Amino acid sequence: MRPTILTVDDSKGMRLMVAKALSAYDCEVGEASNGFNAFFAIERARPNLILLDVAMPVMNGVDMLERLKATPELADIPVIMLTSPTDHPVMNDIKALGASGTLMKPITETALIEKISSVIKLKPARK
């Protein structure tokens, strides 16, 4: 079964970069522009991994992570937090809430694939 990866970030550019980086792999890629909308995306297709930005409007990444981990049927979904240097004050919260890892922006495609591969298995796309 192909893994599904959900990118939750208010930056369209970041969501496009993730989709481009993952285009070489056999996986489904979904996206949401904030934590609130992400829960609708999770209902449509339960992801095997969530890439979650910290700083977003409507529902930020820390609030979404807290809600996700408090929901028994969703708590086991691994989450990689996409952070920036200004997110330092919430790093302990992210760790305490059970994030599977963090990636500091700006993110390279190589670093992204390495971090994702440390959490779930990626297979090259079939040509």
RASUL-V692763 format. One record per helix or strand of 2 or more residues. SS is the DSSP state (alpha for helix, beta for strand). FROM is the first residue (numbers start at 1). LEN is the number of residues. If there is no record, write none. Layout:
SS/FROM/LEN ; SS/FROM/LEN
This chain:
beta/3/6 ; alpha/12/11 ; beta/27/6 ; alpha/35/10 ; beta/49/5 ; alpha/61/9 ; beta/78/6 ; alpha/85/12 ; beta/101/4 ; alpha/109/9
